[in-house]
Amino acid sequence: MYSNIIQIGTEVIGKEDFINALTLYEGGYGFFDYCSEVLEAYRKIVIEDFCSCILPEGMFTPIDENSLRYNGGIGKWTEEWVARIHGKAVKVSSENVFKFVGEAYWLKREIENPLDTNIRFFIDGEPMLSAGFMSWVSGLEEGTVLFFGGVIRYHF
């Protein structure tokens, strides 16, 4: 399967510091089979889709094609996320815990990937799932401007 990795930071990321296909360990013991560069037009589409379809509604406001503002709201979002975790946890039983794509699988997926996306995030030199991204967001102050850096495509 293919998806994207989006680099995000709280300071402007110069093009010379954009992640690229060689940034992450590929193959062998790495998560990524391989990574590839994307065209600037594709980068813009990925960022636009991320802002309009993946981020929690109202929590962020796009400023331009390379930045967005955090509006706050992580507390309410976290309460809703925890409620979803609890709802999935009560469905795990001794009868279904080992089912390949059963209730335990969906619980784990909710915990690791609350934005329900295959997009990975590259923040402060580390690739992370959406739970890591939202954890990072929880440390931001309302009004913080976020800047997009590189976008690369990956296969997993």
N, CA, C and O atoms as a GROMACS GRO file, in nm:
protein
  624
    1MET      N    1   0.084  -0.118   0.000
    1MET     CA    2   0.000   0.000   0.000
    1MET      C    3   0.088   0.124   0.000
    1MET      O    4   0.204   0.121   0.042
    2TYR      N    5   0.032   0.231  -0.048
    2TYR     CA    6   0.103   0.358  -0.056
    2TYR      C    7   0.033   0.463   0.029
    2TYR      O    8  -0.089   0.460   0.046
    3SER      N    9   0.111   0.554   0.079
    3SER     CA   10   0.057   0.673   0.144
    3SER      C   11   0.167   0.778   0.144
    3SER      O   12   0.264   0.770   0.068
    4ASN      N   13   0.150   0.878   0.229
    4ASN     CA   14   0.241   0.991   0.231
    4ASN      C   15   0.293   1.018   0.371
    4ASN      O   16   0.232   0.978   0.471
    5ILE      N   17   0.405   1.084   0.376
    5ILE     CA   18   0.462   1.133   0.501
    5ILE      C   19   0.469   1.284   0.487
    5ILE      O   20   0.526   1.336   0.391
    6ILE      N   21   0.412   1.354   0.583
    6ILE     CA   22   0.409   1.500   0.581
    6ILE      C   23   0.499   1.553   0.692
    6ILE      O   24   0.486   1.515   0.808
    7GLN      N   25   0.590   1.639   0.655
    7GLN     CA   26   0.679   1.703   0.752
    7GLN      C   27   0.610   1.830   0.802
    7GLN      O   28   0.563   1.912   0.724
    8ILE      N   29   0.604   1.844   0.935
    8ILE     CA   30   0.537   1.959   0.996
    8ILE      C   31   0.624   2.010   1.110
    8ILE      O   32   0.688   1.932   1.181
    9GLY      N   33   0.626   2.142   1.128
    9GLY     CA   34   0.700   2.202   1.237
    9GLY      C   35   0.641   2.335   1.278
    9GLY      O   36   0.549   2.386   1.214
   10THR      N   37   0.692   2.390   1.386
   10THR     CA   38   0.643   2.519   1.436
   10THR      C   39   0.726   2.636   1.384
   10THR      O   40   0.699   2.751   1.417
   11GLU      N   41   0.825   2.605   1.303
   11GLU     CA   42   0.906   2.709   1.238
   11GLU      C   43   0.906   2.680   1.089
   11GLU      O   44   0.888   2.567   1.046
   12VAL      N   45   0.928   2.785   1.010
   12VAL     CA   46   0.936   2.769   0.866
   12VAL      C   47   1.044   2.666   0.834
   12VAL      O   48   1.155   2.671   0.888
   13ILE      N   49   1.011   2.574   0.745
   13ILE     CA   50   1.106   2.469   0.705
   13ILE      C   51   1.155   2.503   0.564
   13ILE      O   52   1.078   2.498   0.468
   14GLY      N   53   1.281   2.538   0.554
   14GLY     CA   54   1.338   2.573   0.424
   14GLY      C   55   1.345   2.452   0.333
   14GLY      O   56   1.357   2.339   0.381
   15LYS      N   57   1.337   2.474   0.204
   15LYS     CA   58   1.340   2.364   0.107
   15LYS      C   59   1.462   2.274   0.126
   15LYS      O   60   1.456   2.154   0.102
   16GLU      N   61   1.573   2.334   0.167
   16GLU     CA   62   1.694   2.255   0.188
   16GLU      C   63   1.680   2.159   0.306
   16GLU      O   64   1.759   2.065   0.320
   17ASP      N   65   1.580   2.181   0.392
   17ASP     CA   66   1.556   2.095   0.508
   17ASP      C   67   1.435   2.004   0.490
   17ASP      O   68   1.397   1.934   0.584
   18PHE      N   69   1.373   2.005   0.372
   18PHE     CA   70   1.260   1.916   0.345
   18PHE      C   71   1.306   1.770   0.353
   18PHE      O   72   1.416   1.737   0.310
   19ILE      N   73   1.221   1.685   0.409
   19ILE     CA   74   1.251   1.543   0.403
   19ILE      C   75   1.250   1.500   0.257
   19ILE      O   76   1.185   1.562   0.173
   20ASN      N   77   1.324   1.393   0.228
   20ASN     CA   78   1.326   1.340   0.093
   20ASN      C   79   1.330   1.188   0.101
   20ASN      O   80   1.326   1.131   0.210
   21ALA      N   81   1.340   1.123  -0.013
   21ALA     CA   82   1.335   0.977  -0.018
   21ALA      C   83   1.447   0.911   0.060
   21ALA      O   84   1.436   0.793   0.094
   22LEU      N   85   1.553   0.981   0.090
   22LEU     CA   86   1.666   0.923   0.163
   22LEU      C   87   1.661   0.951   0.313
   22LEU      O   88   1.748   0.906   0.387
   23THR      N   89   1.561   1.026   0.359
   23THR     CA   90   1.554   1.066   0.499
   23THR      C   91   1.530   0.948   0.592
   23THR      O   92   1.589   0.941   0.700
   24LEU      N   93   1.445   0.856   0.552
   24LEU     CA   94   1.403   0.747   0.640
   24LEU      C   95   1.466   0.614   0.599
   24LEU      O   96   1.495   0.590   0.482
   25TYR      N   97   1.486   0.530   0.698
   25TYR     CA   98   1.543   0.398   0.673
   25TYR      C   99   1.440   0.313   0.600
   25TYR      O  100   1.327   0.298   0.646
   26GLU      N  101   1.480   0.257   0.487
   26GLU     CA  102   1.389   0.177   0.406
   26GLU      C  103   1.434   0.032   0.405
   26GLU      O  104   1.552   0.001   0.422
   27GLY      N  105   1.336  -0.058   0.386
   27GLY     CA  106   1.365  -0.200   0.371
   27GLY      C  107   1.423  -0.260   0.497
   27GLY      O  108   1.428  -0.195   0.601
   28GLY      N  109   1.468  -0.382   0.487
   28GLY     CA  110   1.528  -0.450   0.601
   28GLY      C  111   1.440  -0.444   0.723
   28GLY      O  112   1.330  -0.498   0.724
   29TYR      N  113   1.489  -0.378   0.827
   29TYR     CA  114   1.414  -0.370   0.952
   29TYR      C  115   1.334  -0.241   0.963
   29TYR      O  116   1.272  -0.216   1.067
   30GLY      N  117   1.332  -0.160   0.860
   30GLY     CA  118   1.254  -0.037   0.861
   30GLY      C  119   1.108  -0.064   0.829
   30GLY      O  120   1.075  -0.167   0.769
   31PHE      N  121   1.020   0.026   0.869
   31PHE     CA  122   0.877   0.012   0.841
   31PHE      C  123   0.848   0.033   0.693
   31PHE      O  124   0.758  -0.030   0.638
   32PHE      N  125   0.923   0.120   0.630
   32PHE     CA  126   0.895   0.159   0.493
   32PHE      C  127   0.968   0.069   0.395
   32PHE      O  128   1.090   0.054   0.402
   33ASP      N  129   0.894   0.009   0.302
   33ASP     CA  130   0.959  -0.070   0.196
   33ASP      C  131   1.046   0.023   0.112
   33ASP      O  132   1.163  -0.006   0.085
   34TYR      N  133   0.987   0.134   0.072
   34TYR     CA  134   1.065   0.236   0.002
   34TYR      C  135   0.990   0.368   0.006
   34TYR      O  136   0.868   0.373   0.025
   35CYS      N  137   1.064   0.476  -0.013
   35CYS     CA  138   1.009   0.611  -0.016
   35CYS      C  139   1.046   0.674  -0.149
   35CYS      O  140   1.147   0.638  -0.210
   36SER      N  141   0.964   0.768  -0.193
   36SER     CA  142   0.995   0.836  -0.319
   36SER      C  143   0.957   0.982  -0.310
   36SER      O  144   0.869   1.022  -0.234
   37GLU      N  145   1.026   1.060  -0.388
   37GLU     CA  146   0.999   1.204  -0.397
   37GLU      C  147   0.865   1.225  -0.468
   37GLU      O  148   0.818   1.138  -0.540
   38VAL      N  149   0.804   1.341  -0.446
   38VAL     CA  150   0.680   1.376  -0.515
   38VAL      C  151   0.698   1.512  -0.582
   38VAL      O  152   0.782   1.592  -0.543
   39LEU      N  153   0.618   1.534  -0.683
   39LEU     CA  154   0.620   1.663  -0.751
   39LEU      C  155   0.555   1.769  -0.662
   39LEU      O  156   0.472   1.736  -0.578
   40GLU      N  157   0.593   1.893  -0.680
   40GLU     CA  158   0.539   2.004  -0.600
   40GLU      C  159   0.386   2.010  -0.610
   40GLU      O  160   0.319   2.037  -0.510
   41ALA      N  161   0.330   1.984  -0.728
   41ALA     CA  162   0.185   1.987  -0.745
   41ALA      C  163   0.118   1.880  -0.659
   41ALA      O  164   0.012   1.904  -0.601
   42TYR      N  165   0.179   1.762  -0.651
   42TYR     CA  166   0.124   1.654  -0.568
   42TYR      C  167   0.137   1.690  -0.420
   42TYR      O  168   0.045   1.665  -0.342
   43ARG      N  169   0.248   1.749  -0.381
   43ARG     CA  170   0.269   1.793  -0.242
   43ARG      C  171   0.155   1.884  -0.200
   43ARG      O  172   0.100   1.868  -0.091
   44LYS      N  173   0.119   1.980  -0.284
   44LYS     CA  174   0.012   2.074  -0.253
   44LYS      C  175  -0.122   2.003  -0.236
   44LYS      O  176  -0.200   2.038  -0.148
   45ILE      N  177  -0.148   1.904  -0.321
   45ILE     CA  178  -0.273   1.828  -0.311
   45ILE      C  179  -0.279   1.750  -0.181
   45ILE      O  180  -0.383   1.748  -0.114
   46VAL      N  181  -0.169   1.687  -0.143
   46VAL     CA  182  -0.164   1.609  -0.018
   46VAL      C  183  -0.191   1.702   0.102
   46VAL      O  184  -0.270   1.667   0.190
   47ILE      N  185  -0.127   1.817   0.105
   47ILE     CA  186  -0.145   1.911   0.216
   47ILE      C  187  -0.289   1.962   0.219
   47ILE      O  188  -0.349   1.971   0.326
   48GLU      N  189  -0.344   1.995   0.104
   48GLU     CA  190  -0.482   2.044   0.098
   48GLU      C  191  -0.580   1.938   0.147
   48GLU      O  192  -0.670   1.968   0.225
   49ASP      N  193  -0.564   1.814   0.103
   49ASP     CA  194  -0.651   1.705   0.148
   49ASP      C  195  -0.636   1.681   0.297
   49ASP      O  196  -0.735   1.658   0.367
   50PHE      N  197  -0.513   1.686   0.346
   50PHE     CA  198  -0.488   1.668   0.489
   50PHE      C  199  -0.564   1.773   0.570
   50PHE      O  200  -0.629   1.740   0.669
   51CYS      N  201  -0.555   1.897   0.527
   51CYS     CA  202  -0.621   2.006   0.600
   51CYS      C  203  -0.773   1.997   0.592
   51CYS      O  204  -0.841   2.026   0.690
   52SER      N  205  -0.826   1.957   0.477
   52SER     CA  206  -0.971   1.960   0.459
   52SER      C  207  -1.041   1.830   0.496
   52SER      O  208  -1.160   1.831   0.527
   53CYS      N  209  -0.970   1.716   0.493
   53CYS     CA  210  -1.037   1.588   0.512
   53CYS      C  211  -0.991   1.507   0.633
   53CYS      O  212  -1.064   1.420   0.680
   54ILE      N  213  -0.873   1.533   0.684
   54ILE     CA  214  -0.817   1.447   0.789
   54ILE      C  215  -0.815   1.515   0.926
   54ILE      O  216  -0.850   1.454   1.027
   55LEU      N  217  -0.775   1.640   0.929
   55LEU     CA  218  -0.765   1.711   1.058
   55LEU      C  219  -0.903   1.728   1.122
   55LEU      O  220  -1.002   1.746   1.051
   56PRO      N  221  -0.910   1.723   1.254
   56PRO     CA  222  -1.039   1.745   1.322
   56PRO      C  223  -1.098   1.882   1.285
   56PRO      O  224  -1.028   1.983   1.286
   57GLU      N  225  -1.224   1.881   1.253
   57GLU     CA  226  -1.293   2.003   1.208
   57GLU      C  227  -1.285   2.113   1.314
   57GLU      O  228  -1.314   2.090   1.431
   58GLY      N  229  -1.246   2.230   1.271
   58GLY     CA  230  -1.240   2.348   1.357
   58GLY      C  231  -1.114   2.362   1.439
   58GLY      O  232  -1.091   2.468   1.497
   59MET      N  233  -1.033   2.258   1.446
   59MET     CA  234  -0.914   2.264   1.530
   59MET      C  235  -0.800   2.341   1.463
   59MET      O  236  -0.711   2.393   1.530
   60PHE      N  237  -0.803   2.349   1.329
   60PHE     CA  238  -0.698   2.416   1.253
   60PHE      C  239  -0.761   2.502   1.145
   60PHE      O  240  -0.868   2.471   1.093
   61THR      N  241  -0.692   2.610   1.111
   61THR     CA  242  -0.734   2.696   1.000
   61THR      C  243  -0.617   2.712   0.905
   61THR      O  244  -0.512   2.762   0.944
   62PRO      N  245  -0.635   2.670   0.778
   62PRO     CA  246  -0.527   2.693   0.681
   62PRO      C  247  -0.502   2.843   0.664
   62PRO      O  248  -0.596   2.922   0.656
   63ILE      N  249  -0.376   2.881   0.658
   63ILE     CA  250  -0.338   3.020   0.635
   63ILE      C  251  -0.305   3.037   0.487
   63ILE      O  252  -0.354   3.128   0.421
   64ASP      N  253  -0.221   2.949   0.438
   64ASP     CA  254  -0.186   2.945   0.296
   64ASP      C  255  -0.148   2.801   0.264
   64ASP      O  256  -0.171   2.713   0.346
   65GLU      N  257  -0.092   2.777   0.148
   65GLU     CA  258  -0.063   2.639   0.108
   65GLU      C  259   0.052   2.574   0.186
   65GLU      O  260   0.076   2.455   0.172
   66ASN      N  261   0.121   2.653   0.267
   66ASN     CA  262   0.234   2.599   0.343
   66ASN      C  263   0.221   2.613   0.494
   66ASN      O  264   0.315   2.581   0.567
   67SER      N  265   0.106   2.661   0.542
   67SER     CA  266   0.094   2.679   0.687
   67SER      C  267  -0.053   2.674   0.731
   67SER      O  268  -0.145   2.695   0.651
   68LEU      N  269  -0.070   2.647   0.859
   68LEU     CA  270  -0.202   2.650   0.920
   68LEU      C  271  -0.190   2.691   1.065
   68LEU      O  272  -0.082   2.680   1.125
   69ARG      N  273  -0.300   2.738   1.122
   69ARG     CA  274  -0.302   2.785   1.260
   69ARG      C  275  -0.379   2.685   1.345
   69ARG      O  276  -0.486   2.637   1.308
   70TYR      N  277  -0.320   2.655   1.461
   70TYR     CA  278  -0.388   2.570   1.559
   70TYR      C  279  -0.484   2.658   1.638
   70TYR      O  280  -0.443   2.757   1.698
   71ASN      N  281  -0.612   2.621   1.639
   71ASN     CA  282  -0.715   2.701   1.706
   71ASN      C  283  -0.748   2.654   1.846
   71ASN      O  284  -0.832   2.714   1.913
   72GLY      N  285  -0.684   2.547   1.891
   72GLY     CA  286  -0.722   2.490   2.019
   72GLY      C  287  -0.824   2.380   1.997
   72GLY      O  288  -0.860   2.348   1.884
   73GLY      N  289  -0.870   2.322   2.107
   73GLY     CA  290  -0.972   2.218   2.098
   73GLY      C  291  -0.921   2.078   2.124
   73GLY      O  292  -0.997   1.982   2.111
   74ILE      N  293  -0.794   2.064   2.159
   74ILE     CA  294  -0.739   1.931   2.180
   74ILE      C  295  -0.804   1.862   2.300
   74ILE      O  296  -0.818   1.740   2.300
   75GLY      N  297  -0.844   1.938   2.402
   75GLY     CA  298  -0.909   1.877   2.518
   75GLY      C  299  -1.039   1.808   2.483
   75GLY      O  300  -1.061   1.694   2.522
   76LYS      N  301  -1.125   1.876   2.410
   76LYS     CA  302  -1.253   1.817   2.368
   76LYS      C  303  -1.229   1.699   2.275
   76LYS      O  304  -1.292   1.595   2.288
   77TRP      N  305  -1.137   1.716   2.180
   77TRP     CA  306  -1.106   1.608   2.088
   77TRP      C  307  -1.056   1.485   2.165
   77TRP      O  308  -1.096   1.373   2.134
   78THR      N  309  -0.969   1.506   2.265
   78THR     CA  310  -0.914   1.395   2.343
   78THR      C  311  -1.024   1.323   2.420
   78THR      O  312  -1.023   1.200   2.427
   79GLU      N  313  -1.118   1.397   2.476
   79GLU     CA  314  -1.232   1.334   2.545
   79GLU      C  315  -1.310   1.244   2.449
   79GLU      O  316  -1.348   1.133   2.486
   80GLU      N  317  -1.335   1.292   2.329
   80GLU     CA  318  -1.407   1.212   2.229
   80GLU      C  319  -1.326   1.089   2.188
   80GLU      O  320  -1.382   0.981   2.169
   81TRP      N  321  -1.195   1.106   2.175
   81TRP     CA  322  -1.108   0.994   2.139
   81TRP      C  323  -1.108   0.888   2.248
   81TRP      O  324  -1.120   0.769   2.219
   82VAL      N  325  -1.096   0.930   2.373
   82VAL     CA  326  -1.098   0.836   2.484
   82VAL      C  327  -1.231   0.761   2.489
   82VAL      O  328  -1.235   0.642   2.519
   83ALA      N  329  -1.340   0.830   2.461
   83ALA     CA  330  -1.471   0.763   2.457
   83ALA      C  331  -1.474   0.656   2.347
   83ALA      O  332  -1.529   0.548   2.367
   84ARG      N  333  -1.413   0.686   2.232
   84ARG     CA  334  -1.406   0.586   2.124
   84ARG      C  335  -1.321   0.467   2.168
   84ARG      O  336  -1.355   0.352   2.138
   85ILE      N  337  -1.211   0.495   2.237
   85ILE     CA  338  -1.126   0.386   2.288
   85ILE      C  339  -1.205   0.298   2.384
   85ILE      O  340  -1.202   0.175   2.372
   86HIS      N  341  -1.276   0.359   2.478
   86HIS     CA  342  -1.356   0.282   2.574
   86HIS      C  343  -1.462   0.199   2.502
   86HIS      O  344  -1.484   0.082   2.535
   87GLY      N  345  -1.528   0.260   2.402
   87GLY     CA  346  -1.630   0.188   2.327
   87GLY      C  347  -1.576   0.065   2.257
   87GLY      O  348  -1.643  -0.037   2.249
   88LYS      N  349  -1.454   0.074   2.206
   88LYS     CA  350  -1.393  -0.039   2.138
   88LYS      C  351  -1.339  -0.141   2.240
   88LYS      O  352  -1.343  -0.261   2.215
   89ALA      N  353  -1.289  -0.093   2.353
   89ALA     CA  354  -1.230  -0.182   2.453
   89ALA      C  355  -1.334  -0.278   2.511
   89ALA      O  356  -1.303  -0.395   2.535
   90VAL      N  357  -1.455  -0.231   2.534
   90VAL     CA  358  -1.557  -0.320   2.593
   90VAL      C  359  -1.598  -0.431   2.498
   90VAL      O  360  -1.658  -0.529   2.541
   91LYS      N  361  -1.568  -0.417   2.370
   91LYS     CA  362  -1.602  -0.520   2.273
   91LYS      C  363  -1.499  -0.632   2.266
   91LYS      O  364  -1.525  -0.737   2.206
   92VAL      N  365  -1.382  -0.612   2.327
   92VAL     CA  366  -1.278  -0.715   2.326
   92VAL      C  367  -1.314  -0.820   2.431
   92VAL      O  368  -1.343  -0.788   2.546
   93SER      N  369  -1.311  -0.946   2.388
   93SER     CA  370  -1.344  -1.055   2.480
   93SER      C  371  -1.244  -1.168   2.462
   93SER      O  372  -1.163  -1.167   2.369
   94SER      N  373  -1.251  -1.267   2.552
   94SER     CA  374  -1.161  -1.382   2.540
   94SER      C  375  -1.193  -1.463   2.414
   94SER      O  376  -1.108  -1.536   2.364
   95GLU      N  377  -1.314  -1.450   2.363
   95GLU     CA  378  -1.352  -1.522   2.241
   95GLU      C  379  -1.298  -1.456   2.114
   95GLU      O  380  -1.274  -1.525   2.015
   96ASN      N  381  -1.279  -1.324   2.114
   96ASN     CA  382  -1.240  -1.257   1.990
   96ASN      C  383  -1.103  -1.189   1.995
   96ASN      O  384  -1.060  -1.130   1.895
   97VAL      N  385  -1.034  -1.197   2.106
   97VAL     CA  386  -0.909  -1.122   2.122
   97VAL      C  387  -0.802  -1.166   2.021
   97VAL      O  388  -0.718  -1.084   1.982
   98PHE      N  389  -0.803  -1.290   1.978
   98PHE     CA  390  -0.702  -1.338   1.884
   98PHE      C  391  -0.750  -1.339   1.740
   98PHE      O  392  -0.677  -1.383   1.651
   99LYS      N  393  -0.870  -1.292   1.716
   99LYS     CA  394  -0.921  -1.287   1.579
   99LYS      C  395  -0.834  -1.190   1.500
   99LYS      O  396  -0.802  -1.081   1.547
  100PHE      N  397  -0.795  -1.231   1.380
  100PHE     CA  398  -0.698  -1.156   1.301
  100PHE      C  399  -0.738  -1.009   1.284
  100PHE      O  400  -0.659  -0.920   1.317
  101VAL      N  401  -0.856  -0.982   1.233
  101VAL     CA  402  -0.904  -0.844   1.223
  101VAL      C  403  -1.033  -0.837   1.305
  101VAL      O  404  -1.143  -0.823   1.252
  102GLY      N  405  -1.013  -0.848   1.435
  102GLY     CA  406  -1.126  -0.846   1.526
  102GLY      C  407  -1.126  -0.722   1.613
  102GLY      O  408  -1.066  -0.620   1.579
  103GLU      N  409  -1.193  -0.732   1.723
  103GLU     CA  410  -1.211  -0.617   1.813
  103GLU      C  411  -1.079  -0.566   1.869
  103GLU      O  412  -1.062  -0.444   1.883
  104ALA      N  413  -0.986  -0.654   1.902
  104ALA     CA  414  -0.855  -0.608   1.954
  104ALA      C  415  -0.778  -0.531   1.847
  104ALA      O  416  -0.711  -0.433   1.877
  105TYR      N  417  -0.789  -0.577   1.722
  105TYR     CA  418  -0.725  -0.506   1.612
  105TYR      C  419  -0.780  -0.364   1.601
  105TYR      O  420  -0.703  -0.269   1.589
  106TRP      N  421  -0.913  -0.349   1.605
  106TRP     CA  422  -0.974  -0.216   1.590
  106TRP      C  423  -0.942  -0.126   1.709
  106TRP      O  424  -0.927  -0.005   1.693
  107LEU      N  425  -0.931  -0.185   1.828
  107LEU     CA  426  -0.891  -0.109   1.946
  107LEU      C  427  -0.748  -0.057   1.930
  107LEU      O  428  -0.721   0.061   1.952
  108LYS      N  429  -0.657  -0.145   1.890
  108LYS     CA  430  -0.518  -0.104   1.869
  108LYS      C  431  -0.509   0.005   1.763
  108LYS      O  432  -0.435   0.102   1.778
  109ARG      N  433  -0.584  -0.012   1.656
  109ARG     CA  434  -0.583   0.088   1.547
  109ARG      C  435  -0.634   0.223   1.597
  109ARG      O  436  -0.580   0.327   1.561
  110GLU      N  437  -0.737   0.222   1.679
  110GLU     CA  438  -0.791   0.347   1.734
  110GLU      C  439  -0.688   0.417   1.821
  110GLU      O  440  -0.673   0.539   1.816
  111ILE      N  441  -0.617   0.341   1.902
  111ILE     CA  442  -0.517   0.399   1.992
  111ILE      C  443  -0.400   0.458   1.913
  111ILE      O  444  -0.355   0.569   1.943
  112GLU      N  445  -0.351   0.385   1.814
  112GLU     CA  446  -0.235   0.431   1.738
  112GLU      C  447  -0.268   0.534   1.631
  112GLU      O  448  -0.185   0.618   1.597
  113ASN      N  449  -0.389   0.527   1.578
  113ASN     CA  450  -0.422   0.605   1.459
  113ASN      C  451  -0.560   0.671   1.472
  113ASN      O  452  -0.650   0.639   1.395
  114PRO      N  453  -0.576   0.761   1.568
  114PRO     CA  454  -0.708   0.819   1.592
  114PRO      C  455  -0.762   0.904   1.478
  114PRO      O  456  -0.882   0.929   1.471
  115LEU      N  457  -0.675   0.950   1.387
  115LEU     CA  458  -0.723   1.026   1.272
  115LEU      C  459  -0.761   0.935   1.156
  115LEU      O  460  -0.806   0.981   1.051
  116ASP      N  461  -0.744   0.804   1.175
  116ASP     CA  462  -0.782   0.702   1.077
  116ASP      C  463  -0.724   0.733   0.938
  116ASP      O  464  -0.797   0.746   0.840
  117THR      N  465  -0.593   0.746   0.934
  117THR     CA  466  -0.526   0.778   0.809
  117THR      C  467  -0.397   0.699   0.797
  117THR      O  468  -0.335   0.665   0.897
  118ASN      N  469  -0.357   0.669   0.674
  118ASN     CA  470  -0.227   0.606   0.652
  118ASN      C  471  -0.115   0.708   0.639
  118ASN      O  472   0.001   0.672   0.623
  119ILE      N  473  -0.152   0.834   0.646
  119ILE     CA  474  -0.050   0.939   0.644
  119ILE      C  475   0.035   0.927   0.770
  119ILE      O  476  -0.018   0.908   0.880
  120ARG      N  477   0.164   0.938   0.754
  120ARG     CA  478   0.257   0.945   0.866
  120ARG      C  479   0.302   1.090   0.876
  120ARG      O  480   0.288   1.168   0.782
  121PHE      N  481   0.356   1.124   0.991
  121PHE     CA  482   0.400   1.261   1.015
  121PHE      C  483   0.547   1.259   1.052
  121PHE      O  484   0.594   1.167   1.119
  122PHE      N  485   0.619   1.359   1.007
  122PHE     CA  486   0.761   1.371   1.037
  122PHE      C  487   0.778   1.501   1.114
  122PHE      O  488   0.771   1.611   1.058
  123ILE      N  489   0.801   1.487   1.245
  123ILE     CA  490   0.810   1.602   1.335
  123ILE      C  491   0.936   1.587   1.420
  123ILE      O  492   0.959   1.482   1.479
  124ASP      N  493   1.015   1.691   1.425
  124ASP     CA  494   1.138   1.690   1.506
  124ASP      C  495   1.226   1.568   1.477
  124ASP      O  496   1.281   1.508   1.569
  125GLY      N  497   1.237   1.533   1.351
  125GLY     CA  498   1.326   1.425   1.311
  125GLY      C  499   1.271   1.285   1.330
  125GLY      O  500   1.345   1.188   1.314
  126GLU      N  501   1.144   1.272   1.363
  126GLU     CA  502   1.086   1.140   1.389
  126GLU      C  503   0.960   1.117   1.307
  126GLU      O  504   0.872   1.203   1.302
  127PRO      N  505   0.950   1.001   1.243
  127PRO     CA  506   0.823   0.965   1.179
  127PRO      C  507   0.727   0.914   1.285
  127PRO      O  508   0.769   0.848   1.380
  128MET      N  509   0.599   0.945   1.269
  128MET     CA  510   0.501   0.901   1.369
  128MET      C  511   0.364   0.883   1.307
  128MET      O  512   0.334   0.938   1.201
  129LEU      N  513   0.282   0.805   1.376
  129LEU     CA  514   0.142   0.787   1.339
  129LEU      C  515   0.061   0.906   1.388
  129LEU      O  516   0.115   0.997   1.451
  130SER      N  517  -0.068   0.904   1.360
  130SER     CA  518  -0.151   1.018   1.397
  130SER      C  519  -0.164   1.036   1.548
  130SER      O  520  -0.186   1.148   1.594
  131ALA      N  521  -0.150   0.929   1.629
  131ALA     CA  522  -0.153   0.947   1.774
  131ALA      C  523  -0.034   1.030   1.819
  131ALA      O  524  -0.047   1.115   1.907
  132GLY      N  525   0.081   1.007   1.760
  132GLY     CA  526   0.199   1.088   1.791
  132GLY      C  527   0.181   1.232   1.750
  132GLY      O  528   0.221   1.324   1.821
  133PHE      N  529   0.121   1.251   1.633
  133PHE     CA  530   0.094   1.387   1.586
  133PHE      C  531   0.000   1.459   1.682
  133PHE      O  532   0.027   1.573   1.720
  134MET      N  533  -0.108   1.394   1.723
  134MET     CA  534  -0.205   1.459   1.813
  134MET      C  535  -0.144   1.481   1.951
  134MET      O  536  -0.176   1.580   2.018
  135SER      N  537  -0.056   1.392   1.994
  135SER     CA  538   0.015   1.414   2.120
  135SER      C  539   0.102   1.540   2.109
  135SER      O  540   0.107   1.620   2.202
  136TRP      N  541   0.168   1.556   1.998
  136TRP     CA  542   0.248   1.676   1.973
  136TRP      C  543   0.160   1.799   1.973
  136TRP      O  544   0.196   1.902   2.031
  137VAL      N  545   0.045   1.791   1.908
  137VAL     CA  546  -0.050   1.903   1.904
  137VAL      C  547  -0.093   1.941   2.046
  137VAL      O  548  -0.114   2.059   2.074
  138SER      N  549  -0.106   1.842   2.134
  138SER     CA  550  -0.153   1.870   2.272
  138SER      C  551  -0.057   1.962   2.347
  138SER      O  552  -0.096   2.023   2.446
  139GLY      N  553   0.066   1.973   2.301
  139GLY     CA  554   0.162   2.062   2.364
  139GLY      C  555   0.169   2.200   2.302
  139GLY      O  556   0.248   2.285   2.346
  140LEU      N  557   0.086   2.225   2.201
  140LEU     CA  558   0.088   2.355   2.134
  140LEU      C  559  -0.005   2.453   2.203
  140LEU      O  560  -0.104   2.414   2.264
  141GLU      N  561   0.028   2.580   2.193
  141GLU     CA  562  -0.059   2.685   2.242
  141GLU      C  563  -0.156   2.725   2.132
  141GLU      O  564  -0.123   2.720   2.014
  142GLU      N  565  -0.275   2.764   2.173
  142GLU     CA  566  -0.373   2.813   2.077
  142GLU      C  567  -0.312   2.929   2.000
  142GLU      O  568  -0.249   3.017   2.059
  143GLY      N  569  -0.330   2.929   1.870
  143GLY     CA  570  -0.275   3.034   1.784
  143GLY      C  571  -0.141   2.999   1.723
  143GLY      O  572  -0.091   3.073   1.639
  144THR      N  573  -0.081   2.886   1.764
  144THR     CA  574   0.047   2.845   1.707
  144THR      C  575   0.031   2.821   1.558
  144THR      O  576  -0.065   2.758   1.514
  145VAL      N  577   0.126   2.871   1.481
  145VAL     CA  578   0.126   2.848   1.337
  145VAL      C  579   0.215   2.728   1.308
  145VAL      O  580   0.328   2.719   1.358
  146LEU      N  581   0.164   2.637   1.227
  146LEU     CA  582   0.238   2.518   1.186
  146LEU      C  583   0.278   2.534   1.040
  146LEU      O  584   0.203   2.589   0.960
  147PHE      N  585   0.396   2.485   1.007
  147PHE     CA  586   0.448   2.498   0.872
  147PHE      C  587   0.474   2.360   0.813
  147PHE      O  588   0.524   2.270   0.880
  148PHE      N  589   0.439   2.345   0.687
  148PHE     CA  590   0.464   2.220   0.616
  148PHE      C  591   0.600   2.225   0.551
  148PHE      O  592   0.642   2.327   0.497
  149GLY      N  593   0.668   2.112   0.557
  149GLY     CA  594   0.794   2.095   0.488
  149GLY      C  595   0.773   2.001   0.370
  149GLY      O  596   0.683   2.020   0.289
  150GLY      N  597   0.857   1.902   0.365
  150GLY     CA  598   0.849   1.808   0.254
  150GLY      C  599   0.735   1.709   0.269
  150GLY      O  600   0.685   1.684   0.379
  151VAL      N  601   0.696   1.653   0.158
  151VAL     CA  602   0.601   1.544   0.152
  151VAL      C  603   0.667   1.436   0.067
  151VAL      O  604   0.711   1.462  -0.045
  152ILE      N  605   0.672   1.316   0.120
  152ILE     CA  606   0.722   1.204   0.040
  152ILE      C  607   0.618   1.095   0.039
  152ILE      O  608   0.533   1.087   0.128
  153ARG      N  609   0.625   1.013  -0.059
  153ARG     CA  610   0.535   0.899  -0.074
  153ARG      C  611   0.608   0.778  -0.019
  153ARG      O  612   0.730   0.767  -0.033
  154TYR      N  613   0.534   0.687   0.043
  154TYR     CA  614   0.599   0.564   0.092
  154TYR      C  615   0.514   0.442   0.060
  154TYR      O  616   0.392   0.452   0.041
  155HIS      N  617   0.580   0.330   0.054
  155HIS     CA  618   0.513   0.201   0.037
  155HIS      C  619   0.537   0.119   0.162
  155HIS      O  620   0.648   0.117   0.216
  156PHE      N  621   0.431   0.053   0.207
  156PHE     CA  622   0.444  -0.031   0.327
  156PHE      C  623   0.378  -0.165   0.304
  156PHE      O  624   0.378  -0.250   0.392
   0.00000   0.00000   0.00000
